[in-house]
Amino acid sequence: MIELKINEASRRNNIRRCIEKNIIYPTFEQMKDPAKIHPGIAERLKDVGLWDVNPLNLFRITWKNEPKGFGGGFGGVNFIELPEELTGVKARIIALTGKWFPTGAHKVGATYGCLAPSLVTGNFDSTWQKAVWPSTGNYCRGGSFNSALLGCQSIAILPEEMSAERFEWLRSLAGEVIATPGCESNVKEIFDKCWELKAARQDIKIFNQFEEFGNYLWHFEVTGSAIEEVYKKNLKSKGSVAGFISATGSGGTIAAGDYLKIKFPNVKIGASEALQCPTLLLNGYGGHRIEGIGDKHVPWIHNVRNTDVVIAVDDNDCMELIRLFNEEEGRNYLLKMNVPGKIVSKLDTIGISGIANILSAIKFAKYFELKETDIVFTILTDSMELYGSRLKELNEKHGKFTHDDAVKAYNKSLMGTNISSMLELSYYDRKRIHNLKYFTWIEQQQRSLGELNAQWYDYPGYWDKIRSLTPKIDELIKEFNEEAGLL
């Protein structure tokens, strides 16, 4: 659960820090609906860049930023609808776009959901403690960014084989950057480093995205409501919500599916993962290249009992498609295949994990034989802005991307997508996946066996209790801001 007991001394320290640095905290309600932000704050944002290390950018933790790099205001939810010429299916596939968050990825929301409650309660003291952000990519970027905005020092931990862009940016912002052995799949090595730091230091607090319910709660509230809004404002007359697809990752983004199931009881939640590391599908393991999704374990905060289908995608297809979507020959071929130019021009807003989510959505639509009136939502966590080095590496390894390469990628990796490596989950399939939590979280991470059982058997009560915390957190944020007196 999220600790909301007040530590008065540390809370007062955090208030003083906010006064010194002119920091105001947004509420969950404001992140869902920026129209509720004080007009003076919105006006001041006109002079602030989207990635600027400025506390005002806390108010840009929303899906509704104007899609521009400097001085943007707020509008509707940023999303892209992928046409049949690109997906090969009749179902309408809608992807929310994470590029227009500060840092270029929605993980700034998840990290704020973890850090802010600890600051406004005083369970983390910004004046002497350092926030540790263990991650396979964007989470430690978002955590380091929010730490800087909230007046905290930070330590970023991520695998050494992640993209060069991630490391370069982190070194400019985080107090410390620690590279752990391995690639995207080496999550345990990250956890081991956290235990090492806890044993050696008293000045840290670890915000582990895989077990922090602030991550779950942010996506349940903010991402879930954003998807609902896109549907009601743009698509309600055109069909019904059939599915929500998300890489399991930290267990955070997929929590939006829990929100959607409450609003649309017939929706199915699809959990995407790499075929090269089929943890949910086959209790499997291995390395892969879909950066940012994490695996070889089941996150503590993943509500497995609400997941309907597991979908594995080949990381080779993802790497082929980042070339098809971003190289000149690839884009020219897509135009020849009648993909609208306005869509082709936006394909650079899709990062590697976004492509995995799209492929999973296509597989989902084919598996359930969805029609024109069926709508499938998914998420583009980040954009190709964070993966330019990967394109360079692929060109160095395979040579320049040619017309023939484009034909192959389009027909094999996109139109050739099929329903292999999928599993529609029965009750006991879900229980089998849930039980995998034991080995990571009870044996390794010393979580409570009673709580593990409550996640499954006290259902939905356990999850309802977590979701009921949002109004209390917002009240604590409001009280904190009022005492700081900056509004």
VMD Tcl script that draws the C-alpha trace (Angstrom):
set ca {
  {0.00 0.00 0.00}
  {0.98 3.69 -0.10}
  {2.17 4.99 3.29}
  {0.18 8.10 4.19}
  {1.09 8.39 7.87}
  {2.54 11.87 8.54}
  {6.14 12.46 9.62}
  {5.82 16.06 10.83}
  {9.53 16.96 11.01}
  {10.35 15.78 7.49}
  {7.15 17.27 6.14}
  {8.14 20.69 7.52}
  {11.57 20.31 5.90}
  {9.88 19.58 2.57}
  {7.63 22.63 2.92}
  {10.66 24.83 3.56}
  {12.37 23.36 0.50}
  {9.33 24.16 -1.61}
  {9.26 27.74 -0.37}
  {12.97 28.12 -1.16}
  {12.60 26.74 -4.68}
  {9.07 27.96 -5.48}
  {7.66 24.45 -5.94}
  {3.91 23.80 -6.15}
  {2.54 20.26 -6.38}
  {-0.19 19.31 -8.89}
  {-3.00 17.02 -7.76}
  {-4.12 13.87 -9.55}
  {-7.30 15.75 -10.45}
  {-5.26 18.48 -12.16}
  {-3.19 15.93 -14.06}
  {-6.43 14.42 -15.34}
  {-7.95 17.82 -16.12}
  {-5.45 20.68 -16.59}
  {-8.38 23.11 -16.83}
  {-8.37 22.92 -13.02}
  {-4.82 24.29 -12.81}
  {-4.55 27.84 -11.46}
  {-4.67 30.26 -14.46}
  {-1.52 31.99 -13.26}
  {0.47 28.76 -13.52}
  {-0.83 28.06 -17.02}
  {0.14 31.59 -18.04}
  {3.69 31.21 -16.71}
  {4.16 27.98 -18.67}
  {4.12 30.03 -21.87}
  {7.76 30.89 -21.14}
  {8.89 27.35 -20.26}
  {10.22 24.60 -22.54}
  {8.71 21.14 -22.29}
  {11.96 19.57 -21.07}
  {13.15 22.52 -18.94}
  {14.19 21.68 -15.39}
  {11.62 24.08 -13.99}
  {9.14 23.19 -11.21}
  {6.34 24.60 -13.34}
  {6.74 21.55 -15.59}
  {5.21 19.44 -12.82}
  {1.94 20.79 -14.22}
  {2.76 19.30 -17.61}
  {2.48 15.79 -16.17}
  {-0.63 15.12 -18.25}
  {-1.68 13.49 -21.52}
  {-3.12 16.86 -22.58}
  {-0.06 18.99 -23.33}
  {-0.12 21.01 -26.50}
  {2.21 19.09 -28.86}
  {5.05 21.59 -29.02}
  {8.47 21.85 -27.45}
  {8.21 25.32 -25.92}
  {5.50 27.39 -24.29}
  {2.65 25.02 -24.95}
  {-0.70 25.15 -23.22}
  {-3.24 22.37 -22.78}
  {-5.79 20.79 -25.07}
  {-7.25 17.36 -25.68}
  {-5.54 14.02 -25.10}
  {-2.68 13.38 -27.53}
  {-3.38 10.25 -29.57}
  {-3.02 8.77 -33.02}
  {-5.45 6.45 -34.85}
  {-3.66 3.84 -36.94}
  {-5.39 3.14 -40.28}
  {-6.10 -0.27 -41.80}
  {-3.42 0.38 -44.44}
  {-0.87 0.26 -41.62}
  {-2.40 -2.39 -39.35}
  {-4.07 -4.77 -41.78}
  {-7.14 -5.09 -39.54}
  {-10.61 -3.56 -39.61}
  {-10.63 -2.76 -35.88}
  {-9.80 0.82 -34.94}
  {-6.47 0.89 -33.09}
  {-5.97 4.06 -31.03}
  {-2.62 4.84 -29.38}
  {-2.08 7.53 -26.74}
  {1.13 9.45 -27.44}
  {3.73 9.80 -24.66}
  {6.14 12.00 -26.62}
  {4.55 15.22 -25.33}
  {5.30 14.64 -21.67}
  {8.39 16.32 -20.16}
  {11.36 14.00 -20.93}
  {9.41 12.62 -23.90}
  {7.86 9.69 -22.01}
  {4.87 9.16 -19.74}
  {7.03 7.74 -16.94}
  {7.26 11.21 -15.41}
  {3.69 10.57 -14.34}
  {4.44 7.23 -12.73}
  {7.42 8.64 -10.84}
  {5.42 11.63 -9.62}
  {2.75 9.24 -8.39}
  {5.44 7.52 -6.29}
  {7.41 10.53 -5.07}
  {4.77 13.16 -4.32}
  {2.86 11.19 -1.65}
  {6.13 10.51 0.18}
  {7.05 14.20 0.12}
  {3.72 15.64 1.25}
  {3.55 13.13 4.14}
  {7.21 13.52 5.12}
  {7.97 9.85 4.51}
  {10.80 11.11 2.31}
  {12.90 14.11 3.31}
  {14.08 16.15 0.33}
  {16.66 18.02 2.42}
  {18.95 15.06 3.08}
  {17.67 11.90 1.43}
  {18.31 10.83 -2.16}
  {15.60 9.24 -4.29}
  {16.77 6.02 -5.95}
  {15.12 5.14 -9.26}
  {15.77 1.51 -10.35}
  {14.66 1.09 -13.94}
  {15.09 -0.44 -17.37}
  {14.91 2.97 -18.99}
  {12.34 5.75 -18.90}
  {11.36 5.38 -15.23}
  {14.75 6.48 -13.94}
  {14.70 9.34 -16.47}
  {11.31 10.47 -15.20}
  {12.34 9.98 -11.58}
  {15.54 11.97 -11.96}
  {13.67 14.76 -13.75}
  {10.93 14.96 -11.12}
  {13.50 14.81 -8.33}
  {15.19 17.88 -9.79}
  {11.84 19.68 -10.13}
  {10.87 18.76 -6.56}
  {14.16 19.81 -4.99}
  {15.55 16.30 -4.35}
  {18.81 14.60 -5.20}
  {18.55 11.37 -7.18}
  {20.33 8.15 -8.09}
  {19.44 6.45 -11.39}
  {19.96 2.71 -11.89}
  {19.58 1.02 -15.27}
  {21.14 -1.82 -17.33}
  {24.38 -0.99 -19.09}
  {23.05 -2.07 -22.51}
  {20.27 0.54 -22.66}
  {20.44 3.22 -25.35}
  {23.22 5.81 -25.31}
  {20.63 8.63 -25.34}
  {19.33 7.51 -21.95}
  {22.75 7.56 -20.32}
  {23.79 10.89 -21.85}
  {20.65 12.64 -20.64}
  {20.76 11.06 -17.17}
  {24.35 12.12 -16.57}
  {23.31 15.71 -17.09}
  {20.60 15.53 -14.42}
  {20.91 12.73 -11.88}
  {23.40 13.05 -9.04}
  {24.59 9.49 -9.63}
  {24.06 7.08 -12.54}
  {24.69 3.38 -11.90}
  {24.86 0.90 -14.80}
  {24.06 -2.69 -13.85}
  {25.06 -5.80 -15.87}
  {22.97 -6.91 -18.81}
  {20.11 -5.65 -20.95}
  {16.40 -4.94 -20.75}
  {15.67 -8.35 -19.22}
  {18.17 -8.10 -16.36}
  {15.80 -6.73 -13.73}
  {17.10 -8.87 -10.85}
  {20.52 -7.24 -11.21}
  {18.83 -3.87 -10.65}
  {17.10 -5.20 -7.54}
  {20.40 -6.61 -6.25}
  {22.01 -3.19 -6.61}
  {19.17 -1.69 -4.56}
  {19.83 -4.15 -1.73}
  {23.52 -3.28 -1.90}
  {22.75 0.44 -1.59}
  {20.31 -0.11 1.30}
  {22.94 -2.05 3.23}
  {25.60 0.62 2.71}
  {23.73 3.92 2.99}
  {21.25 5.63 5.29}
  {20.57 8.64 3.07}
  {18.45 6.96 0.40}
  {14.87 5.92 -0.28}
  {14.25 3.46 -3.07}
  {11.24 4.00 -5.32}
  {10.98 0.64 -7.07}
  {8.47 1.03 -9.89}
  {7.69 -2.69 -9.87}
  {6.30 -2.53 -6.32}
  {5.33 1.13 -5.80}
  {1.56 1.51 -5.92}
  {1.90 5.20 -6.77}
  {2.89 3.93 -10.22}
  {-0.26 1.79 -10.45}
  {-2.47 4.56 -9.09}
  {-1.19 7.24 -11.48}
  {-1.96 5.12 -14.52}
  {-5.28 3.92 -13.14}
  {-6.42 7.49 -12.57}
  {-4.69 9.58 -15.23}
  {-4.07 7.19 -18.14}
  {-7.35 5.37 -17.63}
  {-9.41 8.55 -17.60}
  {-7.52 9.88 -20.64}
  {-8.49 6.80 -22.67}
  {-12.09 7.12 -21.52}
  {-12.12 10.75 -22.62}
  {-10.72 9.95 -26.07}
  {-13.45 7.38 -26.54}
  {-16.32 9.54 -25.34}
  {-15.26 12.66 -27.24}
  {-14.14 11.05 -30.49}
  {-15.32 7.48 -30.90}
  {-18.47 6.73 -28.90}
  {-20.71 6.92 -31.96}
  {-18.37 4.70 -33.96}
  {-18.16 1.56 -31.83}
  {-17.36 0.03 -28.46}
  {-14.16 -0.44 -26.49}
  {-13.05 -4.02 -27.09}
  {-9.54 -4.06 -25.69}
  {-6.66 -2.34 -23.94}
  {-3.15 -3.52 -24.77}
  {-0.03 -2.75 -22.75}
  {3.38 -4.28 -22.22}
  {3.41 -5.56 -18.67}
  {6.59 -3.63 -17.91}
  {6.45 -2.40 -14.34}
  {2.76 -3.25 -13.95}
  {1.91 0.46 -14.00}
  {0.59 1.28 -17.47}
  {-1.51 -1.86 -17.63}
  {-3.37 -0.55 -14.56}
  {-5.28 1.74 -16.93}
  {-7.01 -1.44 -18.01}
  {-8.42 -1.83 -14.49}
  {-10.01 1.61 -14.84}
  {-11.43 0.73 -18.25}
  {-12.93 -2.53 -16.98}
  {-14.90 -0.55 -14.42}
  {-16.16 1.86 -17.09}
  {-16.54 -0.73 -19.88}
  {-17.09 -4.16 -18.28}
  {-16.74 -6.08 -21.57}
  {-13.25 -4.77 -22.37}
  {-10.40 -7.30 -22.44}
  {-6.92 -6.48 -21.15}
  {-4.00 -7.79 -23.20}
  {-0.55 -8.05 -21.64}
  {2.27 -7.72 -24.17}
  {5.78 -9.11 -23.74}
  {8.79 -10.09 -25.83}
  {8.75 -13.52 -27.48}
  {12.45 -13.75 -26.63}
  {11.55 -13.56 -22.92}
  {8.06 -15.12 -22.56}
  {7.68 -14.82 -18.80}
  {3.88 -14.74 -18.62}
  {3.36 -16.97 -21.64}
  {5.73 -19.81 -20.77}
  {7.36 -18.94 -17.42}
  {10.25 -18.22 -19.76}
  {13.41 -16.13 -19.72}
  {15.95 -14.58 -22.07}
  {17.23 -11.28 -23.44}
  {15.48 -8.99 -25.92}
  {15.66 -5.54 -27.49}
  {12.29 -3.96 -26.69}
  {13.65 -1.29 -24.38}
  {11.56 -0.16 -21.44}
  {9.29 -3.12 -20.72}
  {11.25 -5.15 -18.14}
  {10.59 -8.86 -17.56}
  {11.72 -12.23 -16.11}
  {9.38 -11.56 -13.19}
  {5.80 -10.51 -12.48}
  {5.56 -7.01 -10.97}
  {4.13 -6.80 -7.47}
  {1.65 -4.14 -8.62}
  {0.34 -6.08 -11.65}
  {-3.29 -7.02 -11.03}
  {-2.93 -10.35 -12.82}
  {-6.44 -11.46 -12.00}
  {-7.77 -8.73 -14.29}
  {-5.63 -9.72 -17.30}
  {-7.38 -11.62 -20.10}
  {-4.76 -12.50 -22.69}
  {-0.98 -12.67 -23.01}
  {0.54 -11.62 -26.33}
  {4.20 -12.18 -27.21}
  {5.85 -10.22 -30.03}
  {9.14 -10.91 -31.78}
  {11.69 -8.20 -31.04}
  {13.10 -8.68 -34.56}
  {9.81 -7.37 -35.94}
  {10.04 -4.34 -33.67}
  {13.54 -3.53 -34.86}
  {12.54 -3.97 -38.51}
  {9.61 -1.62 -38.02}
  {11.57 1.20 -36.43}
  {13.53 1.20 -39.69}
  {10.40 1.00 -41.85}
  {8.78 3.85 -39.91}
  {11.80 6.15 -39.81}
  {14.08 5.53 -42.80}
  {13.36 7.40 -46.03}
  {12.86 4.27 -48.14}
  {10.52 2.85 -45.52}
  {8.33 5.94 -45.42}
  {8.24 6.17 -49.21}
  {7.06 2.57 -49.40}
  {4.34 3.16 -46.80}
  {3.04 6.04 -48.90}
  {2.92 3.69 -51.92}
  {0.89 1.31 -49.77}
  {-1.65 4.14 -49.30}
  {-0.81 4.87 -45.69}
  {-1.94 8.51 -45.33}
  {0.87 11.03 -45.34}
  {-0.37 12.64 -42.12}
  {0.12 9.26 -40.41}
  {3.53 8.59 -41.97}
  {4.72 11.99 -40.74}
  {3.84 10.98 -37.16}
  {5.52 7.57 -37.09}
  {8.55 9.00 -35.31}
  {6.29 9.48 -32.27}
  {6.41 5.70 -31.81}
  {9.31 4.21 -29.83}
  {10.35 0.56 -29.75}
  {7.95 -0.45 -26.96}
  {5.18 1.45 -28.75}
  {5.74 -0.70 -31.83}
  {5.53 -3.80 -29.61}
  {2.22 -2.54 -28.24}
  {0.88 -1.88 -31.74}
  {1.86 -5.34 -32.96}
  {0.18 -6.80 -29.89}
  {-2.97 -4.80 -30.63}
  {-2.98 -6.14 -34.21}
  {-2.58 -9.72 -32.92}
  {-5.39 -9.08 -30.42}
  {-7.69 -7.80 -33.18}
  {-6.93 -10.81 -35.39}
  {-7.33 -13.32 -32.55}
  {-10.76 -12.03 -31.52}
  {-11.79 -11.35 -35.17}
  {-12.67 -7.75 -34.39}
  {-14.75 -5.59 -36.74}
  {-14.89 -1.91 -37.76}
  {-17.03 -1.15 -34.71}
  {-14.45 -2.58 -32.29}
  {-11.95 -0.15 -30.76}
  {-8.61 -1.21 -29.26}
  {-6.53 1.21 -27.19}
  {-2.82 1.03 -26.56}
  {0.05 3.26 -25.41}
  {3.09 4.83 -27.04}
  {5.31 5.25 -23.99}
  {7.94 7.32 -25.82}
  {9.17 8.21 -29.30}
  {12.13 7.62 -31.61}
  {13.68 10.76 -30.17}
  {15.18 8.42 -27.56}
  {16.44 5.76 -29.98}
  {18.38 7.48 -32.75}
  {21.47 5.47 -31.80}
  {19.57 2.22 -32.41}
  {18.87 3.20 -36.01}
  {22.53 4.01 -36.48}
  {23.52 0.63 -35.02}
  {21.10 -1.21 -37.33}
  {22.46 0.59 -40.37}
  {26.02 -0.23 -39.37}
  {25.13 -3.89 -38.88}
  {22.80 -4.48 -41.85}
  {23.65 -1.70 -44.27}
  {21.48 1.10 -45.60}
  {17.75 0.44 -45.48}
  {16.61 -0.19 -49.07}
  {13.33 -0.46 -50.96}
  {13.61 -4.27 -50.77}
  {14.11 -4.04 -47.01}
  {10.97 -1.92 -46.80}
  {8.94 -4.44 -48.81}
  {10.10 -7.25 -46.53}
  {9.49 -5.34 -43.29}
  {6.01 -4.21 -44.34}
  {4.83 -7.61 -45.54}
  {6.54 -9.83 -42.98}
  {6.78 -7.81 -39.77}
  {3.57 -5.77 -40.16}
  {1.05 -7.39 -42.52}
  {2.42 -10.83 -41.64}
  {1.52 -10.44 -37.97}
  {-0.45 -13.50 -36.86}
  {-2.02 -14.99 -33.72}
  {0.88 -17.24 -32.77}
  {2.42 -16.96 -29.29}
  {-0.81 -15.85 -27.60}
  {-2.69 -17.27 -24.64}
  {-6.26 -16.42 -23.64}
  {-6.12 -16.79 -19.87}
  {-8.35 -19.07 -17.85}
  {-8.79 -18.59 -14.10}
  {-5.94 -21.02 -13.42}
  {-3.70 -19.50 -16.08}
  {-4.04 -16.21 -14.21}
  {-3.36 -17.90 -10.91}
  {-0.26 -19.58 -12.34}
  {1.09 -16.17 -13.40}
  {0.16 -14.57 -10.08}
  {1.98 -17.33 -8.22}
  {5.20 -16.40 -10.01}
  {5.26 -13.29 -7.83}
  {6.23 -15.49 -4.90}
  {9.73 -16.20 -6.17}
  {10.65 -12.54 -6.77}
  {8.70 -10.73 -4.10}
  {8.58 -13.13 -1.16}
  {11.82 -15.10 -1.51}
  {14.01 -12.28 -2.90}
  {12.41 -8.98 -1.91}
  {10.93 -9.93 1.49}
  {7.39 -8.78 0.84}
  {4.50 -10.18 2.88}
  {3.05 -13.58 1.96}
  {-0.23 -12.46 3.50}
  {-0.36 -9.49 1.14}
  {0.46 -11.70 -1.85}
  {-2.50 -13.91 -0.96}
  {-4.72 -10.87 -0.38}
  {-4.00 -9.67 -3.93}
  {-5.60 -12.86 -5.22}
  {-8.15 -13.95 -2.63}
  {-9.32 -10.56 -1.33}
  {-10.51 -9.62 -4.78}
  {-11.41 -6.94 -5.70}
  {-11.24 -5.59 -2.13}
  {-7.43 -5.38 -2.01}
  {-7.30 -3.36 -5.23}
  {-10.30 -1.24 -4.29}
  {-8.47 -0.13 -1.14}
  {-5.53 1.08 -3.20}
  {-7.75 2.91 -5.66}
  {-9.63 4.60 -2.83}
  {-6.45 6.47 -1.80}
  {-6.52 9.06 -4.59}
  {-8.85 11.58 -2.92}
  {-6.82 11.36 0.30}
  {-3.55 11.97 -1.58}
  {-5.06 14.97 -3.37}
  {-6.20 16.42 -0.03}
  {-2.70 15.98 1.39}
  {-1.24 17.75 -1.65}
  {-3.68 20.64 -1.28}
  {-2.92 21.00 2.44}
  {0.83 20.90 1.72}
  {0.52 23.62 -0.95}
  {-1.60 25.79 1.34}
  {0.99 25.60 4.13}
  {3.76 26.49 1.68}
  {1.65 29.49 0.69}
  {2.92 29.76 -2.88}
  {-0.48 29.71 -4.54}
}
mol new
graphics top color blue
foreach p $ca { graphics top sphere $p radius 0.5 }
foreach p [lrange $ca 0 end-1] q [lrange $ca 1 end] { graphics top cylinder $p $q radius 0.2 }
display resetview
